[in-house]
Amino acid sequence: MTVSATTGTTTTNSTATSSSSTNSSTSANDTVNYNEFLQLLVAQLQNQDPTNPADPTTFVSQLASFSSVEQQVNANTKLDSLLTQTAISQAGSIIGKTVTSSDGSTSGQVASVLITSSGPQATLTDGKTISLASGITVS
């Protein structure tokens, strides 16, 4: 009996190790969309053990959680788009005006504005660039 328990423990550990290494390598690159999640859920239902079926509340809970996460991701995408549109409209209004950096070291007339992931950056008529962050003076 002691040998069986040790063998069972060893098998469980090797399976857990194999499973965790697989999950860490695939979670970095792969995502599951809503349709793929539903396909996995249906496959799980079809392949479950008929003598020990899974609790239906578990499936409903998984579906609700996934739906909630998907809605949050969609909301974040829309917010990012709104922030970009706001930055573009504000950038258009600053072209031709004089800006001065917060420390006063860079100043000049704005020739163009580039919207980047780190925020808008103004290119001045003399070729210098200045980040349009808090603290700049526009005149």
Backbone bond lengths (Angstrom), bond angles and torsions (degrees), N, CA, C in turn:
res aa  C-N    CA-C-N  psi(-1)  N-CA   C-N-CA  omega(-1)  CA-C   N-CA-C  phi
1 M - - - 1.439 - - 1.520 111.65 -
2 T 1.279 117.06 -35.60 1.452 120.21 179.11 1.523 110.40 -65.32
3 V 1.333 116.65 -38.04 1.455 120.56 179.78 1.517 110.67 -65.11
4 S 1.305 118.90 -41.53 1.466 121.88 179.46 1.516 111.01 -62.38
5 A 1.319 116.69 -42.03 1.460 119.43 179.59 1.524 110.66 -64.29
6 T 1.314 117.25 -40.17 1.461 120.89 179.02 1.515 110.41 -66.53
7 T 1.338 116.64 -42.70 1.464 120.34 178.76 1.514 110.11 -62.89
8 G 1.335 117.40 -43.90 1.462 121.00 178.63 1.511 111.42 -60.94
9 T 1.313 116.54 -41.11 1.462 120.52 179.58 1.516 110.43 -66.62
10 T 1.321 116.72 -42.02 1.459 120.47 -179.81 1.522 110.40 -63.26
11 T 1.330 117.04 -44.23 1.459 120.72 179.45 1.523 110.64 -62.27
12 T 1.316 116.29 -43.63 1.463 120.45 179.91 1.521 110.49 -62.19
13 N 1.326 117.83 -43.05 1.465 120.72 -179.59 1.513 111.90 -65.08
14 S 1.332 117.59 -42.54 1.456 119.06 -179.44 1.520 110.71 -67.84
15 T 1.346 117.00 -35.23 1.462 119.91 177.60 1.518 110.07 -67.49
16 A 1.324 116.65 -43.19 1.459 120.16 179.92 1.526 110.73 -64.16
17 T 1.330 117.05 -40.72 1.458 120.35 179.02 1.515 110.28 -64.44
18 S 1.325 116.75 -45.06 1.452 121.03 179.29 1.515 110.53 -62.76
19 S 1.315 117.28 -42.68 1.455 121.46 -178.61 1.520 111.25 -66.39
20 S 1.329 118.25 -42.75 1.462 120.09 -178.21 1.518 111.35 -68.46
21 S 1.338 118.54 -35.70 1.457 119.27 178.85 1.517 110.70 -69.33
22 T 1.327 117.21 -34.67 1.455 120.61 177.35 1.521 109.97 -67.62
23 N 1.329 117.19 -43.61 1.454 120.45 -179.34 1.514 112.03 -63.87
24 S 1.322 118.45 -39.65 1.457 119.97 -178.08 1.522 111.21 -68.22
25 S 1.317 118.46 -32.79 1.458 119.39 -179.13 1.519 111.86 -78.90
26 T 1.329 118.44 -32.20 1.454 119.37 -178.19 1.515 112.61 -87.52
27 S 1.328 118.93 -27.49 1.454 119.58 -176.71 1.521 111.94 -70.17
28 A 1.308 118.30 -23.93 1.458 120.56 -179.69 1.523 111.39 -70.71
29 N 1.332 118.20 -33.72 1.457 121.17 -173.92 1.520 114.54 -109.90
30 D 1.310 118.45 -25.95 1.449 121.31 -172.78 1.516 111.50 -106.88
31 T 1.330 114.28 144.23 1.448 120.57 172.13 1.513 107.71 -130.03
32 V 1.303 115.79 156.97 1.460 120.77 -179.52 1.513 107.45 -111.37
33 N 1.341 116.54 123.29 1.457 118.44 176.58 1.527 109.39 -85.29
34 Y 1.297 116.42 179.04 1.461 121.42 -173.28 1.530 112.03 -62.30
35 N 1.329 118.20 -43.50 1.473 121.21 -179.84 1.524 111.79 -65.04
36 E 1.332 117.51 -40.92 1.465 120.77 177.59 1.523 110.91 -64.56
37 F 1.331 115.55 -38.05 1.460 119.40 177.76 1.530 110.53 -62.67
38 L 1.332 116.72 -43.76 1.469 120.09 178.39 1.528 111.18 -63.28
39 Q 1.330 117.48 -38.92 1.460 120.67 177.83 1.524 110.78 -63.52
40 L 1.327 117.03 -41.21 1.462 120.60 177.45 1.525 111.11 -65.15
41 L 1.317 116.46 -39.31 1.459 120.84 179.59 1.529 110.88 -64.86
42 V 1.328 117.06 -42.91 1.474 121.23 178.19 1.528 110.08 -65.42
43 A 1.335 117.14 -42.23 1.467 120.16 178.17 1.520 110.75 -62.64
44 Q 1.310 116.42 -38.33 1.461 120.39 178.24 1.529 110.27 -64.52
45 L 1.318 116.66 -40.48 1.471 120.53 178.13 1.529 111.14 -66.13
46 Q 1.330 117.24 -42.36 1.458 121.49 -178.28 1.526 112.33 -68.22
47 N 1.319 117.50 -31.36 1.458 120.99 -174.08 1.526 114.20 -103.49
48 Q 1.315 116.83 12.10 1.459 117.93 179.64 1.523 110.90 -75.93
49 D 1.282 115.42 159.01 1.461 122.80 179.75 1.531 108.85 -71.24
50 P 1.355 118.04 118.25 1.467 119.92 -177.55 1.537 113.27 -66.07
51 T 1.338 117.09 -22.79 1.459 119.07 179.28 1.531 111.75 -81.73
52 N 1.335 116.01 -15.48 1.457 120.49 179.87 1.528 108.79 -142.12
53 P 1.343 117.82 70.48 1.465 120.00 -176.10 1.533 111.58 -68.04
54 A 1.309 114.33 152.16 1.465 120.08 179.47 1.526 110.06 -73.70
55 D 1.296 115.05 154.49 1.460 121.81 179.22 1.534 109.12 -69.56
56 P 1.336 118.45 126.20 1.471 120.12 -178.09 1.528 113.28 -63.62
57 T 1.312 117.10 -26.33 1.471 118.26 178.74 1.529 111.22 -66.62
58 T 1.326 116.49 -26.77 1.461 120.31 177.10 1.523 110.18 -64.16
59 F 1.333 116.56 -43.61 1.462 120.26 179.96 1.524 110.99 -66.00
60 V 1.318 117.04 -42.32 1.462 120.69 178.93 1.525 109.86 -63.60
61 S 1.305 116.26 -40.67 1.464 120.91 178.39 1.530 111.25 -63.03
62 Q 1.337 117.01 -43.91 1.461 120.93 178.56 1.525 110.99 -63.00
63 L 1.318 116.01 -42.40 1.462 120.99 -179.75 1.526 110.74 -64.08
64 A 1.321 117.10 -43.82 1.465 121.17 179.39 1.524 110.94 -65.00
65 S 1.319 117.09 -41.65 1.471 120.45 179.13 1.516 110.97 -63.54
66 F 1.321 116.61 -45.39 1.460 119.91 -179.00 1.519 110.42 -64.82
67 S 1.328 117.06 -40.95 1.455 121.31 179.14 1.520 110.64 -62.30
68 S 1.308 117.00 -41.43 1.469 121.77 178.98 1.525 111.12 -63.16
69 V 1.312 116.86 -44.94 1.474 120.76 179.13 1.522 110.14 -63.69
70 E 1.322 117.08 -41.57 1.461 120.51 -179.98 1.533 110.82 -63.28
71 Q 1.329 117.19 -40.37 1.463 120.47 178.04 1.520 111.03 -65.12
72 Q 1.320 117.73 -37.85 1.457 121.08 178.30 1.528 111.22 -66.50
73 V 1.318 116.69 -39.64 1.469 120.34 178.10 1.526 109.78 -64.36
74 N 1.341 116.96 -43.03 1.468 120.42 178.23 1.522 111.29 -63.45
75 A 1.331 117.59 -40.20 1.461 121.01 178.23 1.527 110.67 -64.19
76 N 1.326 117.62 -41.18 1.468 120.90 177.88 1.521 111.29 -63.11
77 T 1.320 116.93 -39.61 1.464 121.10 178.89 1.522 110.08 -62.81
78 K 1.331 116.51 -43.25 1.464 119.91 179.48 1.524 111.14 -67.07
79 L 1.321 117.62 -38.27 1.463 120.49 177.61 1.524 111.24 -64.77
80 D 1.329 116.82 -41.50 1.467 120.53 176.94 1.521 110.79 -59.91
81 S 1.329 116.17 -42.26 1.455 121.17 178.95 1.529 110.80 -63.95
82 L 1.326 116.63 -42.22 1.458 121.17 178.66 1.524 111.47 -63.54
83 L 1.338 116.82 -42.18 1.465 120.60 178.02 1.524 111.71 -63.47
84 T 1.319 116.82 -39.18 1.465 121.01 178.39 1.523 110.62 -65.22
85 Q 1.338 116.64 -43.64 1.463 120.37 178.68 1.526 111.10 -62.80
86 T 1.321 116.83 -39.78 1.462 121.28 178.13 1.524 110.41 -63.96
87 A 1.323 116.45 -43.84 1.469 120.57 179.23 1.519 110.94 -62.79
88 I 1.327 117.31 -38.92 1.468 120.72 179.78 1.524 110.65 -66.35
89 S 1.332 117.30 -43.20 1.462 119.32 -179.13 1.526 110.84 -67.52
90 Q 1.324 117.81 -36.88 1.459 120.43 177.70 1.529 110.74 -70.61
91 A 1.327 116.62 -34.67 1.464 120.39 -179.89 1.518 110.50 -64.84
92 G 1.308 117.19 -38.64 1.459 120.40 179.35 1.517 112.89 -62.78
93 S 1.319 116.42 -32.43 1.458 119.82 -177.96 1.527 113.06 -78.92
94 I 1.321 118.07 -13.26 1.469 120.82 -177.40 1.534 112.68 -95.41
95 I 1.332 117.10 -14.13 1.472 120.43 -179.03 1.535 109.20 -64.76
96 G 1.322 115.31 132.30 1.460 121.93 -179.45 1.520 113.46 92.50
97 K 1.312 117.77 -9.83 1.463 120.92 -179.93 1.528 109.38 -95.29
98 T 1.315 115.57 163.08 1.458 121.82 179.12 1.520 109.12 -93.33
99 V 1.335 115.66 130.92 1.468 121.15 178.00 1.519 108.82 -121.56
100 T 1.347 113.75 149.89 1.455 120.77 176.96 1.524 107.46 -130.89
101 S 1.331 116.79 133.88 1.463 120.98 -179.82 1.520 110.10 -64.29
102 S 1.315 116.11 162.76 1.463 121.07 -176.88 1.528 112.39 -62.54
103 D 1.330 117.31 -31.03 1.467 119.55 179.26 1.536 112.35 -91.32
104 G 1.338 116.68 -2.98 1.456 121.01 176.98 1.515 115.24 80.77
105 S 1.330 117.59 2.56 1.467 120.82 -176.43 1.518 113.48 -78.56
106 T 1.324 118.20 -25.36 1.459 121.59 -177.43 1.521 108.79 -125.33
107 S 1.330 115.42 132.33 1.462 120.09 179.60 1.517 108.69 -150.94
108 G 1.315 116.62 147.96 1.453 120.51 177.55 1.503 112.01 166.57
109 Q 1.342 114.44 177.21 1.461 120.92 -179.47 1.525 109.54 -86.88
110 V 1.339 116.17 135.97 1.465 121.90 -176.72 1.524 109.56 -77.13
111 A 1.341 115.47 125.04 1.459 121.47 177.27 1.529 110.76 -96.34
112 S 1.341 116.83 -37.93 1.464 120.84 -179.78 1.521 108.90 -156.14
113 V 1.341 114.39 163.92 1.463 120.46 178.87 1.522 108.39 -130.86
114 L 1.322 115.55 133.90 1.466 122.31 177.66 1.523 108.12 -112.70
115 I 1.333 116.33 126.47 1.460 121.18 177.76 1.526 107.51 -92.86
116 T 1.345 116.27 118.19 1.464 121.58 179.45 1.524 109.02 -119.69
117 S 1.319 115.88 173.57 1.461 120.24 178.76 1.524 111.81 -65.53
118 S 1.324 117.39 -24.37 1.462 120.70 179.13 1.526 112.05 -90.39
119 G 1.324 117.36 -0.19 1.460 121.56 178.76 1.512 111.47 121.53
120 P 1.333 116.09 171.91 1.470 119.35 -178.50 1.530 112.02 -72.18
121 Q 1.338 115.35 143.25 1.460 122.14 178.26 1.527 107.57 -127.59
122 A 1.309 116.10 127.96 1.459 121.66 179.76 1.522 109.82 -95.40
123 T 1.318 115.45 135.78 1.464 121.15 171.76 1.518 106.84 -101.07
124 L 1.307 116.01 125.19 1.459 121.50 -177.90 1.525 110.16 -86.05
125 T 1.322 116.49 165.33 1.469 120.55 -177.66 1.523 112.45 -63.41
126 D 1.353 117.87 -23.03 1.466 120.73 177.84 1.532 112.56 -87.80
127 G 1.356 117.66 3.50 1.461 121.86 177.18 1.515 114.86 94.83
128 K 1.311 118.28 -11.70 1.464 120.87 178.04 1.520 109.57 -72.80
129 T 1.330 115.27 156.87 1.469 119.77 176.24 1.520 109.31 -118.22
130 I 1.319 114.30 151.42 1.459 120.94 179.49 1.532 107.74 -141.89
131 S 1.317 115.22 135.83 1.459 120.55 178.24 1.517 108.72 -77.50
132 L 1.317 116.17 129.35 1.467 120.46 -179.47 1.530 108.90 -86.21
133 A 1.326 115.46 69.83 1.451 122.11 -179.60 1.521 108.62 -107.31
134 S 1.326 115.42 -179.42 1.456 118.95 179.99 1.525 109.87 -63.46
135 G 1.299 116.57 143.47 1.447 121.50 178.90 1.515 114.78 104.20
136 I 1.343 117.70 -13.82 1.472 118.64 178.87 1.529 109.14 -76.44
137 T 1.308 115.53 155.47 1.455 121.29 177.79 1.516 108.41 -111.40
138 V 1.342 116.65 129.36 1.453 122.01 178.59 1.531 106.93 -113.71
139 S 1.333 115.28 129.74 1.470 118.26 178.90 1.523 110.39 -139.52
